[in-house]
Amino acid sequence: MTPTQERFGRLLGSVEMARAYTLAALTATFGSFMIERMTSTTTYATIIALLCVLGVAILFVRREELSLLRIAPSSLFAFLALALASVFWTTDGSDTLVGWAWTFGFAILAITIGHIRDTLQTVRAIGDTLRALLLVSLGMEVLSGILIDVPIAFLQIEGNLALGGPVPGIFGTRNMLGFIAVIALITFFIEWRTQSVIAPIAIPSIALAGFLALVSASPTVLVLAVAVGVVTAALTIVRHAPAAHRNLVQWMLGALAVTSLAVAFAFRHPIIAWMGAGSDFSIRADLWNQILDFVAIRPMQGWGWFGAWQRGEYPFTYINYLLDDQHETALNAFFDVLLQLGIAGLILFLILGGVALIRSWLVASVRHSVVYAWTPLVLVTLAVDSIFESFTLAGAGWFMLVLCALRAGQSRSWRENIDAANTGVIPTLRPQE
């Protein structure tokens, strides 16, 4: 190896490179809409491709620190394999390959960050990124809605801030802004509790995220806020329960959660009316019923993986034709997976998210540091949001799902036992860490 290659290798494996790469990848992921609108889809695809190549290079340089068995959850590999295999029965092979490449690319970014940054470092990096992007969002909304009172068309900002919303910020839609704001609230709160940032930064950051979540006027924000609040309270109870009674508390909370969901389903119509979201839910219900008709034709394998719906592709165009609408997703991640990858894909998707949630919950319930609560809270946000949007299947949502699944698998996994057998170290999960 030449001296130049050695220096390049040390650079790729350095702490400075890890931090710079993480911030660059997070900015590209969460700022996707703005970057695409300011440049082009081709430019943005090139950025993601270069970050993927750089990420693989960093992992290769750090290969001695990594375990091949624990590089990523097996359910993730199975899901990606099925999505790629769908090219053989899809309605358009080239578009399926493009959709799969986007899905695979964001997974590579998440896997890289998951291995070169620990949980606290990841939370700090996401906090810094979202703080900056939310500030830019607020600045653009103030510029459009107050200072010049003119819409910024290429960012789909209509200048409604002075009216109290709805506003999309730099994220394209009000629902995406609301989703990002809730993720930011969780992240900023964990930063504050772990004293990663000082109060004069943490408190204004929480206020910023809360304000943008409010003015987004997204009907899903209230649901997400309630879900995260309830889960936070439940996790706090479990974490403070005596170790001898912790399992009993877990089961009692589980029974309470099931009962609450049953009651919420029984009274769903009054709840929807109280939220003032009747029209939104009506549109979703019509769309989901139409999707089920197409699922019945190909129940097991689906129509092929596209991610976001491709224009001009069957059955998406026909579904929109029947509904006289222009939907770009199924407005539900579970229905979207069912339509595109069938029952097999839905099972793998549920395993990927479900196992990650259980693992991260168990870790957060016994570890002393509050930073471990970040992963299950984000996963709950992704799960609840997946009922109303398909954000979890593309871009920032998919990136967060893979990152959280990887983080959860690093703490509780059958791979730990295999690694222990090879190293002679018995894996433990201590209550205080």
N, C-alpha and C positions, 0 to 999 in steps of 0.2 A: 504494500500500500504506500502510495506516495505521500509526502508531507502535506500536499494540498488536500488529498482525500482524507487524511487524518484530521486536519483542521475543520474540514467540512463536516465530518462525522461528529466531532466534538461540539460543533455549533448546533447540529440537529438534535443532539442529546442533551443540550444545556437547559438549565432551568429558565433562562431568559427566553429561549426559543419556545418552550412549553407554554409560558405565559402569553407571549406574543401570538402564537398560533391559536390558543384558546380564544383570545379576544377577537382575533380576525375571523375565526370560524363562527363565533357567536354573533358577531355583527352582520356577517353575510347571511346567516340563517334567519335572525329575527328582523333584519332590515331588507328582506328579499323583495317585498313589493316596491319599496322606494328605489332600490338599486335597479330593478327591472325597468321601472318607469323612467328613470333618469338616463338609462343606457339602452339596453335591449335584452331580450331573452337569451340571445346568443352570448352576449357579454357576461350575463349572470351565470350561464351554464359553464362558461370558460373559467370563471372565478371558482365555482364549486369544484370543477374537475381539477384545477391546480391545487386547491386545498386538499382534495382527496389524495392526490399524488404525494404532496408534501406530508400528509398524515401517515400514509403507508411508509414513507421513507423514515419518518421519526420513529414509528413502531419498529421498523427493521433495525435501526441503530440501537434501540433500547430492548432488543429481543432477549437479551440475557436476563432482563428484569421481569419478563412476561412469562406466563404459563399458557401454553397452547390450548390446554383444556378449558381455561377460564377467559379466553379472548372475547367471548360473547355468549349469551344464552343460546342453548340449542334450539329453543322455540323460535328465536329470531332467524337462525339459519334455515329452519324448516319453512317458515313463512316466506322468506326471500326465495327459497328454492321453488316453492309452489307458484309464486308470482312469476318467476322466470319460465317455469314449465308451461304456464298458461299461454305462451306464445304459440303452442301447437294447436290450440283450439280457439284462440281469440278471433275476433272479426277483422283485426288489422294487426299483423305481426310487427310491423315497424313502429307503430304507435305504442304497442305494448312494450317493446324494448326500450323506447324512450322513457315511458312511464316508470319502468323498472329501474332504469339507470338513475333517475332522480331519487327514487326510494333507496336504492343501494348507496348513492352518493351521500345522502344525509346520514345514513347509518354509519358509514365510514367516519364521518366527522364526529359523530357521537361516541363511537368506539375509541377513536384516538384520544379525545378529551377525557373519556372515562378512565384511560390507562395512564395518562401523563399528569393528571390532576386528581387530588383526593377530594373528598366531599366538601370540606370547608373551602378549599381553593376554587372548586367548581361553583359553589354558591356565591363566593365573592366575585368571580368573573361574570357570572350571569347578572348579579346585582349591578356591577359597573356598566355592563352593556345596556341593560334595560333602563337604568337611570338616564343614560345619555339619550337613548332612543325616545323615551317618554318626554324628556325635556325638548327634544326636537319636535315631537308631535305637538306638545303644548305651544311651542313657538310658532309652528306653522298655522295652528288653529287661531292663535291670537293675531297673527299677520293677516290671515284671510278673513276672519270674522269680525275683527275689531279695528285694526289699523287701516287696512285698505278696503275692507268690506267687498271683496271680490273673490269668487271661487277660484281655487287652484285646480283646474280641471285635470291635469295629468296625474295628480295624486288623489283625485276623487274627493277633494276637500271642498265642501259647499259653503263653508263660512257660517256655520250655525252655532258657534260657541256663545255668542251674545244672546242667543235664544235659549240657551241651556241644553243644546244638543238636538239631534244626535250628531256626534262627530266621529270620524274614523282615524284621526291622526295620520300617521304615515304608514298605516297597516292595511289600507284598502277598504275595510268595512268596519262598521261599528262593533259587530260581534267579535271580530278579530282583535280590535283594540280592547274590548272588555275582557277577552280571554287573556291577552298579554298582561293587562293590568292586574288581574287576579294572580297570575304567576309571579308578577313583580311584587305584589303585596306579601305573598308568602316568603319570597326571597328576602325582601327588605326586613321583614319581621325576624327571620332567622338570623340575618346579619346583626340586627340590633341585640337579640338575646345572647348571641355568642360573643358580643362585643368586638366583632370584626371591623365595624365602623363606629365612629363616635356618634353620640346622640344628635349633635347638630347636623349631621348628614343623614342619619337613619330616619329621624322623625319627619323632616321635610320630604324625604323620599317616599315614606308611607303616605303622607298627605297628598303628594303628587299622583301616586298610583290610585289612591282612593278617589281623588277628584276626577281623574280621567275615566275611571270605571263608571262614575256617576254620570258624567256628561256624555259618555258613549251611548247612553240610553238603550243599551242592549238588553233585551228581555232575559237573556241567559245569565247576566251578571248576578242578579238577585239569587237565582238558583245556585250558582257557583259559590257565592258568598255564604249562603246558608249551609250548603254542604260542607264547605271547608271549615266553617265555624263549629258545626256539630262534630266533625271528625277531630278537630283540634281539641275540643272539650273532652271527647272520648279518649283520645290518646293521652291527654294530661291526667285523666283519672287512672288509666292503666299504669302510666309511668310512676305515679305516686302511691299505687296500691302495694301493700306488703307482698314480698315475693311468694309467700306461702299461699296467698289468696289471688294471685294475679291471673291464673288460669280460669278461676271461677268468675272473676270480673270480666275477662275476655268473653266468656260464653254468655254472660248476662247482657253485655253490650251488644253482642251479635244477635241475640234474640230480640232485643229492643230495636235494633236496626231493621230486622226483617219485619217486625210488627209495624214500625213506622212507615216502611215502604209500602206495605199492604194497605195501610190507612190512607197514605197519600194517593195510591192508585185508585182506591175506592172513591175518594173525594177529588179526583183529578179535575173534573169539570168546574166545580166552584173555585178551586185553587187557580186554575188558568184564567177564569173570569176575574178573580181578585187581582191577579198580576196584570190584567189588561193585555194579555198576549193571545187572545182568542183567535185572531186572524192569522198570526204566525203559526200557531199550532194546527190550525185548520189546513193551511197550505202544506205543512209537513205531513199531516195525516193523509191527505190526498196523494202526495208524492210517494209515501211509503206503501200505500195500498197498490199503487200502480207498479212499483218496483217488485212487490211480491208476485204479481202476475208474471213478470219476466223471470223471476227466480224459479217459479214452478216449471219453467221450460228446461232449465239447466240447474237443477237443485244442488248437485254435488260439486261441480267444477266451476260454475259461473260462466261469465262471458269473456273473461280475460282481464288481466290487470292493466289498468290505465292510470290509477291514482285519481287526479282531478279529471273530470269528464272531458274527453276530447270532442271538439266540435266536428260534426259530420260523421261520427261513428255510431253504429247501431250497437246496443239498443238505446243509447242516451238520447240521440236526436228524436227517436220515435216516442220516447217517454215524454220529452218536452213538447212534442207535437200534440200528443194526446191531452196534455195538461194545458196547452197553449201558454207555455212559460219558457224561461231560459235558465233553468237550473244548471249549475256547474258542478254540483255534488249531490249526493242523496240527502244532505242536511242531517246525516246520522252516520257515524263511522261504521256502526255494526251493520246497518242495511247496505252501506256501500261495499263493505267486504263481502257480504252475502251475495250481492249482485255480481261482483267482479270475480270472486274466487269461490263462491258457493259455500256449502256447509263445511267443507274441509278447511277452507281458508278462515271462516269465522271461528271454528274451534281453535285453530292455531293462534289466531289473534287474541282470543279470550285467554288462552293459556299464557301467552306472552305477557299480557297485562295483569292477569289474575295472580299468577305465580309471583311476579315482581311485587305486587301490592302486599301479598301475604308475607313474603320475605322481608320487605322493608318495614312493615308494621311490627313484625316480631323483633326485628333489630331495634327499632325506635322505642319499643316498649321496655327494653331492658338496659339500653345504653344510657349513660348519664348525660352526655352532651346533647343539647337540644338540636344540634345540627343534623342528627340522624332523623329528625322529624320531617325534614325538608322533602325527602324522597317520597314517603307515603302521602304527604299532603299534595304534592304535585301530581302524583298518580291518581288520587281521588279527583282532582281538578280535571285531568285528562279524561277520566272515565265518565264523569258527569257531563262534561262538555260534549263528549262523543254521542250523547243522546240527542243533541240538538244541532251539532255541526260535524263535519268530517275533517276538522283540523288535525286530528290525531294521525291521519293517513298521509300527510304531506307536510313538507317544510318544517317549520318550528315545532309543530305538534308531534310529528313523527320523530324528529330529532330528540325531543324531550322524553318521549316514550322509550326509545332505545337507550338513551343515557340513563334513565331511572332504572330500567330493567337490568342494565349492565351493573349499575351501582348496587342494586339489591342482590344480584348474583355474586358479587364480590364478597359479601358479608355472610350469606347463608346459601350454600350450594353443595350438592353432592360431590362437586369437583374438589371441595376442600378435603374430603376424606381420601380421595385419590392422591392429592398432593401430599397429604400427611403420611400416607403409606410410603411414598417415595422419599420423603425427607425425614421421616421418623418423628415429626412434630404432631402432637395431638391438637386439632383445632378446638378452640374454646370460644365461648361467647360470654364475656364477663359483664355483670350488671353495671359496673363502674368503669368507664373508659373515657 
